[in-house]
């Protein structure tokens, strides 16, 4: 059975600050970028589950008039089969047995759904019906029914379906809207002066240090080189991840949807950082940074180039309309003009 998380880990009621923030976050119609993210999240979860025997995937479906809805559920057969670092990142350290992730989210750390043929005011009702059916079905076999990466847009519908859910803030999902800018200068001119100053400082530092970027497809040699830097960053963040495990993760990732590549940072002809990236539709994902310690270089400058400026230039070169930078280290991303979307962890059937 499920071990009940401590009260300090998961509040016994939805925080008032969470509920106060939701109406403003969902007052407008759901834009196309959100629809595209949901589609990728579902496709990615399905692909991930096909590659990992510890996971299962199913969807619930419903219709209401002309509306059609689909909602994914990812089943973790045994939470204990995930390593401690991964469990901690997912918020599962206090859970045992099997767990169902309603809305999925394991692949991209973002939940997803497919809702078509409904006006915005009907969307919440259709999604709540899907969530209620998914919770009922998952509860028949799972020890825990959760949604670890709920967006502010979807949270009200989940609470309609599971009013006893406990919720906590999880993190901020960062997206940089590029909008088809013709190049770096065109992009910068569209930003407020305050945001533009941060990018201009990054560009000056990169020029002074001689940092450059290039793009490399996945190959055994490049993956092995990147794995060393990614494992090093993981260790600096308190995670025990070996280069061998990183190589396994990358090789699984390359079998998932999209066109995959590394944006590399070069200094004096040497590669000193790798950012794992993917193009899907008109969106570029950039996540999982690896940095090789290099004497004589400021690590902060390398981070800003390898995580932000290099991927931005690569996204512009590919005609991307947005750069998804995900969850984590949100302050430097928000300062440079990213939009931030709050995400939440919800225990949909908390133990009483």
Backbone torsions as a table, in degrees:
resi	resn	phi	psi	omega
1	UNK	NA	174.3	-176.3
2	UNK	-81.8	136.2	170.4
3	UNK	-83.3	126.0	-176.0
4	UNK	-72.3	126.5	177.5
5	UNK	-60.7	153.1	179.4
6	UNK	-67.7	153.4	-179.7
7	UNK	-57.4	-32.4	-179.7
8	UNK	-71.4	-24.0	-179.5
9	UNK	-81.6	-41.5	-179.0
10	UNK	-133.1	115.7	-178.0
11	UNK	-59.8	152.5	-178.0
12	UNK	-78.9	-8.1	177.2
13	UNK	-147.2	162.6	179.6
14	UNK	-68.0	125.3	-179.5
15	UNK	-59.6	140.5	-179.1
16	UNK	-61.6	-32.0	178.9
17	UNK	-63.4	-34.1	178.1
18	UNK	-65.3	-49.7	-177.9
19	UNK	-65.9	-36.7	179.6
20	UNK	-63.4	-31.8	-176.0
21	UNK	-81.4	-22.8	-170.3
22	UNK	-65.6	-46.7	-175.5
23	UNK	-56.4	-42.8	178.6
24	UNK	-64.0	-34.9	-176.0
25	UNK	-72.0	-24.4	-172.9
26	UNK	-119.3	16.5	-174.1
27	UNK	-73.0	-25.9	-178.1
28	UNK	-95.9	163.1	176.6
29	UNK	-61.2	147.9	-178.7
30	UNK	-68.6	119.3	-175.2
31	UNK	-76.7	165.9	-178.4
32	UNK	-58.3	-41.5	179.2
33	UNK	-55.4	-37.7	178.8
34	UNK	-66.7	-41.2	177.3
35	UNK	-60.6	-42.5	179.4
36	UNK	-64.8	-41.1	178.7
37	UNK	-62.6	-41.8	179.1
38	UNK	-61.6	-42.8	180.0
39	UNK	-62.3	-44.0	179.2
40	UNK	-66.1	-39.7	179.8
41	UNK	-59.4	-43.4	-179.9
42	UNK	-67.8	-45.4	179.4
43	UNK	-61.2	-41.4	-177.8
44	UNK	-68.5	-42.0	178.0
45	UNK	-61.4	-43.3	-179.9
46	UNK	-61.2	-43.2	179.9
47	UNK	-66.7	-41.9	179.8
48	UNK	-61.0	-44.1	-178.5
49	UNK	-65.6	-32.0	177.6
50	UNK	-69.0	-20.9	-177.2
51	UNK	-96.8	-10.6	-172.3
52	UNK	-129.4	115.0	-175.9
53	UNK	-68.2	-12.8	178.7
54	UNK	-78.7	-7.1	-172.7
55	UNK	-122.4	152.5	170.5
56	UNK	-131.0	161.2	-177.2
57	UNK	-139.7	135.3	168.8
58	UNK	-147.7	166.1	178.5
59	UNK	-126.6	147.8	168.3
60	UNK	-106.1	148.7	-177.3
61	UNK	-132.8	151.9	175.7
62	UNK	-154.8	166.1	175.6
63	UNK	-140.1	151.1	177.7
64	UNK	-146.0	105.2	-173.7
65	UNK	61.9	-121.7	178.5
66	UNK	-88.5	-4.6	-178.2
67	UNK	-81.2	144.3	177.2
68	UNK	-130.9	138.4	-179.2
69	UNK	-137.3	143.4	174.1
70	UNK	-134.8	139.3	-179.5
71	UNK	-135.8	126.6	-179.8
72	UNK	-82.6	152.6	171.4
73	UNK	-132.8	124.5	175.7
74	UNK	-102.7	126.6	179.2
75	UNK	-102.6	123.6	169.8
76	UNK	-95.4	112.9	-171.6
77	UNK	-63.7	-40.5	176.6
78	UNK	-142.1	113.2	179.3
79	UNK	-56.1	-35.0	-177.6
80	UNK	-65.7	-15.9	179.3
81	UNK	-75.1	-14.8	175.9
82	UNK	-85.7	142.3	-179.4
83	UNK	-68.3	162.9	-172.7
84	UNK	-59.3	-40.7	-178.7
85	UNK	-64.0	-43.3	-179.3
86	UNK	-66.3	-42.2	177.5
87	UNK	-60.8	-41.9	179.1
88	UNK	-63.8	-41.1	-179.7
89	UNK	-65.5	-35.0	179.4
90	UNK	-82.2	-7.5	-178.9
91	UNK	80.9	27.6	-173.2
92	UNK	-110.5	14.9	-174.5
93	UNK	-63.4	-24.4	-177.8
94	UNK	-98.0	8.4	-176.2
95	UNK	-111.5	150.2	175.8
96	UNK	-134.5	161.6	178.5
97	UNK	83.6	-149.2	-178.4
98	UNK	-94.7	154.0	-179.2
99	UNK	-139.5	138.9	176.0
100	UNK	-109.1	127.6	177.6
101	UNK	-101.2	99.2	178.6
102	UNK	-73.4	127.1	-172.7
103	UNK	89.7	-3.2	179.6
104	UNK	64.9	-141.1	177.4
105	UNK	109.7	-5.0	-176.0
106	UNK	-67.8	-33.3	-175.1
107	UNK	-75.8	-49.6	-174.4
108	UNK	-106.6	1.8	-174.7
109	UNK	59.9	39.6	-179.5
110	UNK	-156.2	129.7	-179.9
111	UNK	-72.9	163.5	-178.6
112	UNK	-144.6	166.5	175.7
113	UNK	-165.2	165.3	175.0
114	UNK	-128.2	114.0	-179.0
115	UNK	-128.8	118.3	-177.0
116	UNK	-131.6	155.7	174.8
117	UNK	74.1	18.2	179.9
118	UNK	-126.6	145.2	173.0
119	UNK	-72.1	162.7	-176.3
120	UNK	-57.2	-41.3	-176.6
121	UNK	-67.9	-17.5	178.2
122	UNK	-95.3	-11.0	-174.9
123	UNK	-61.9	-44.4	-177.1
124	UNK	-60.9	-42.9	-178.9
125	UNK	-64.9	-41.6	180.0
126	UNK	-66.4	-43.0	179.6
127	UNK	-65.4	-40.0	178.7
128	UNK	-61.7	-38.2	177.3
129	UNK	-63.5	-40.4	177.5
130	UNK	-64.4	-44.3	-178.8
131	UNK	-62.8	-43.3	-179.9
132	UNK	-60.4	-42.9	179.1
133	UNK	-67.2	-40.5	-179.9
134	UNK	-65.1	-41.2	179.2
135	UNK	-64.2	-44.8	179.5
136	UNK	-60.0	-44.4	-177.8
137	UNK	-69.7	-43.4	-178.5
138	UNK	-66.2	-36.7	-177.2
139	UNK	-65.4	-16.8	179.3
140	UNK	-69.2	-26.8	-176.1
141	UNK	-127.0	-23.0	-173.8
142	UNK	-92.2	146.7	175.9
143	UNK	-78.9	-24.6	178.2
144	UNK	-139.1	142.9	177.5
145	UNK	-124.1	114.2	-168.9
146	UNK	-131.9	168.4	166.1
147	UNK	-143.2	97.0	-170.3
148	UNK	-79.2	-17.7	-172.8
149	UNK	-133.1	52.9	179.2
150	UNK	-75.1	138.6	174.5
151	UNK	-89.7	162.0	177.8
152	UNK	-60.9	-30.4	179.4
153	UNK	-63.4	-40.1	-173.6
154	UNK	-93.1	-17.9	-173.8
155	UNK	-54.3	-44.9	-178.0
156	UNK	-59.4	-38.6	179.8
157	UNK	-66.6	-37.4	178.4
158	UNK	-65.5	-38.2	179.3
159	UNK	-72.2	-29.4	173.6
160	UNK	-62.6	-41.5	-176.8
161	UNK	-79.0	-29.5	-177.1
162	UNK	-134.9	74.1	-173.5
163	UNK	-64.2	-18.4	178.9
164	UNK	-90.2	4.3	-178.0
165	UNK	-59.5	146.9	170.5
166	UNK	-103.2	141.0	-171.2
167	UNK	-133.4	142.5	170.2
168	UNK	-139.9	155.8	176.6
169	UNK	-69.9	141.1	-176.0
170	UNK	-110.2	-44.2	-177.5
171	UNK	172.3	-175.3	-178.5
172	UNK	-118.4	123.1	176.4
173	UNK	-86.9	124.4	-174.2
174	UNK	-107.7	132.5	178.6
175	UNK	-131.8	132.1	175.1
176	UNK	-104.3	112.4	179.2
177	UNK	-79.5	121.9	-177.9
178	UNK	-101.0	-37.4	173.8
179	UNK	65.4	30.2	177.0
180	UNK	71.6	29.2	177.5
181	UNK	-58.2	145.1	-175.4
182	UNK	-74.3	-19.7	-178.9
183	UNK	179.5	-176.7	-174.9
184	UNK	-62.5	-39.8	-179.8
185	UNK	-65.7	-43.3	178.1
186	UNK	-61.1	-43.1	179.0
187	UNK	-61.6	-46.7	-175.8
188	UNK	-64.5	-35.7	-179.0
189	UNK	-65.6	-20.6	-179.7
190	UNK	-83.9	-9.9	-175.9
191	UNK	-91.6	152.4	169.6
192	UNK	-61.1	152.8	-175.3
193	UNK	-55.5	-38.8	-177.7
194	UNK	-62.8	-41.3	178.8
195	UNK	-71.0	-39.2	-177.7
196	UNK	-62.1	-34.5	-178.7
197	UNK	-60.5	-38.6	-179.7
198	UNK	-65.1	-44.6	178.6
199	UNK	-64.8	-41.8	-179.8
200	UNK	-62.6	-36.4	176.5
201	UNK	-65.8	-41.2	177.0
202	UNK	-60.4	-41.9	-178.9
203	UNK	-66.0	-41.7	178.5
204	UNK	-63.1	-45.8	-179.9
205	UNK	-61.5	-41.9	-180.0
206	UNK	-63.9	-41.3	178.8
207	UNK	-65.2	-42.4	-179.5
208	UNK	-64.9	-37.5	-178.6
209	UNK	-84.3	-18.2	-176.7
210	UNK	81.4	31.5	178.9
211	UNK	-82.8	137.6	178.0
212	UNK	-135.2	165.8	177.7
213	UNK	-125.3	154.3	167.3
214	UNK	-144.6	173.5	-178.8
215	UNK	-119.0	132.7	-178.9
216	UNK	-130.0	132.0	174.3
217	UNK	-69.2	162.8	177.1
218	UNK	-66.1	131.7	170.6
219	UNK	-147.0	162.5	-178.2
220	UNK	-57.9	-40.4	-178.3
221	UNK	-67.0	-46.4	-178.0
222	UNK	-68.8	-40.0	178.5
223	UNK	-61.1	-43.4	179.9
224	UNK	-63.4	-40.5	178.5
225	UNK	-65.8	-43.7	-179.8
226	UNK	-65.2	-37.0	-176.0
227	UNK	-60.5	-34.3	179.5
228	UNK	-63.8	-46.5	-179.5
229	UNK	-68.9	-38.3	179.6
230	UNK	-66.0	-42.1	177.4
231	UNK	-63.0	-36.2	178.3
232	UNK	-64.9	-42.0	177.0
233	UNK	-64.4	-40.0	178.0
234	UNK	-59.2	-44.2	179.7
235	UNK	-63.5	-38.8	178.6
236	UNK	-64.4	-25.7	178.6
237	UNK	-95.5	14.2	174.5
238	UNK	82.7	15.0	179.7
239	UNK	-107.7	138.8	-177.8
240	UNK	-98.1	85.0	-177.3
241	UNK	-124.7	121.4	-177.5
242	UNK	-84.0	158.9	174.5
243	UNK	-57.0	-32.1	179.4
244	UNK	-64.7	-42.0	178.0
245	UNK	-67.0	-39.3	178.8
246	UNK	-62.6	-42.5	178.5
247	UNK	-60.4	-41.2	178.2
248	UNK	-62.1	-43.0	179.3
249	UNK	-62.8	-44.6	-178.1
250	UNK	-65.0	-41.8	-178.9
251	UNK	-66.8	-30.9	171.4
252	UNK	-70.2	-40.7	-178.2
253	UNK	-61.8	-37.4	-177.5
254	UNK	-68.3	-13.4	177.9
255	UNK	-93.8	3.3	178.4
256	UNK	-97.1	170.6	-170.9
257	UNK	-60.0	150.7	175.1
258	UNK	105.1	174.2	176.4
259	UNK	-101.8	119.9	-170.7
260	UNK	-103.9	146.0	179.4
261	UNK	-166.3	168.7	173.0
262	UNK	-106.4	138.4	163.6
263	UNK	-97.5	115.9	-174.5
264	UNK	-103.1	147.9	173.0
265	UNK	-102.8	129.7	-177.9
266	UNK	-118.2	144.6	177.2
267	UNK	-142.2	121.0	-179.0
268	UNK	52.6	39.4	177.0
269	UNK	85.1	-6.8	-178.6
270	UNK	-104.9	143.3	175.4
271	UNK	-81.5	125.3	-176.7
272	UNK	-120.9	-5.7	178.5
273	UNK	-157.5	150.2	177.1
274	UNK	-132.0	134.8	170.8
275	UNK	-117.1	123.2	179.4
276	UNK	-75.7	124.8	-172.6
277	UNK	-134.5	164.7	179.0
278	UNK	-155.5	138.9	170.9
279	UNK	-102.1	132.6	176.2
280	UNK	-144.2	115.7	-175.0
281	UNK	60.6	-127.0	-179.8
282	UNK	-105.8	23.8	-177.4
283	UNK	-118.8	138.3	173.5
284	UNK	-112.1	123.1	171.8
285	UNK	-85.4	137.5	173.4
286	UNK	-136.4	116.5	-177.3
287	UNK	-158.2	169.0	177.0
288	UNK	62.1	80.1	-179.7
289	UNK	-89.8	136.3	171.8
290	UNK	-119.6	132.7	179.8
291	UNK	-125.4	129.8	174.1
292	UNK	-91.9	124.6	-179.4
293	UNK	-58.1	128.1	-176.0
294	UNK	-131.3	110.0	178.5
295	UNK	-57.6	138.2	178.0
296	UNK	93.6	-3.6	179.6
297	UNK	-117.3	138.6	175.3
298	UNK	-73.7	121.2	-175.4
299	UNK	-64.0	-33.8	178.8
300	UNK	-62.6	-41.2	178.6
301	UNK	-65.7	-38.9	178.2
302	UNK	-65.2	-40.1	178.4
303	UNK	-61.3	-48.8	-177.5
304	UNK	-61.9	-36.2	178.9
305	UNK	-75.6	-48.0	-174.7
306	UNK	-69.7	-31.7	-177.0
307	UNK	-93.0	-29.9	-169.5
308	UNK	-122.0	-62.6	-172.4
309	UNK	-69.1	-44.9	178.4
310	UNK	-60.2	-51.9	176.5
311	UNK	-59.9	-37.1	177.6
312	UNK	-60.6	-46.5	179.8
313	UNK	-62.5	-40.0	178.7
314	UNK	-65.7	-39.5	178.8
315	UNK	-64.6	-41.5	178.0
316	UNK	-63.3	-40.7	178.7
317	UNK	-61.5	-29.1	-177.3
318	UNK	-95.6	3.5	178.2
319	UNK	71.3	23.3	179.5
320	UNK	-66.6	147.7	177.0
321	UNK	-94.6	-16.5	177.4
322	UNK	-154.9	153.0	178.5
323	UNK	-119.0	113.4	-179.9
324	UNK	-89.3	119.8	-177.5
325	UNK	-109.9	0.7	168.9
326	UNK	69.2	-156.9	-175.2
327	UNK	-100.4	141.0	175.0
328	UNK	112.9	143.4	179.2
329	UNK	50.1	50.2	-172.1
330	UNK	-77.2	-24.0	-174.9
331	UNK	-59.3	-52.0	178.9
332	UNK	-65.0	-28.5	178.8
333	UNK	-70.9	-44.4	-179.6
334	UNK	-66.5	-35.9	178.8
335	UNK	-63.5	-24.3	-177.9
336	UNK	-98.0	12.0	171.4
337	UNK	104.2	5.1	175.6
338	UNK	-66.2	147.7	167.8
339	UNK	-87.3	139.8	-178.8
340	UNK	-111.2	130.8	178.5
341	UNK	-118.1	118.2	-179.6
342	UNK	-64.3	139.4	174.1
343	UNK	-120.7	156.8	-172.3
344	UNK	-135.4	149.9	172.0
345	UNK	-102.1	125.2	-179.5
346	UNK	-123.7	126.2	168.8
347	UNK	-92.9	107.3	-170.9
348	UNK	-78.6	-20.6	176.9
349	UNK	-133.0	68.2	-177.0
350	UNK	-64.1	145.7	176.9
351	UNK	-74.0	130.9	-179.9
352	UNK	-92.7	NA	NA
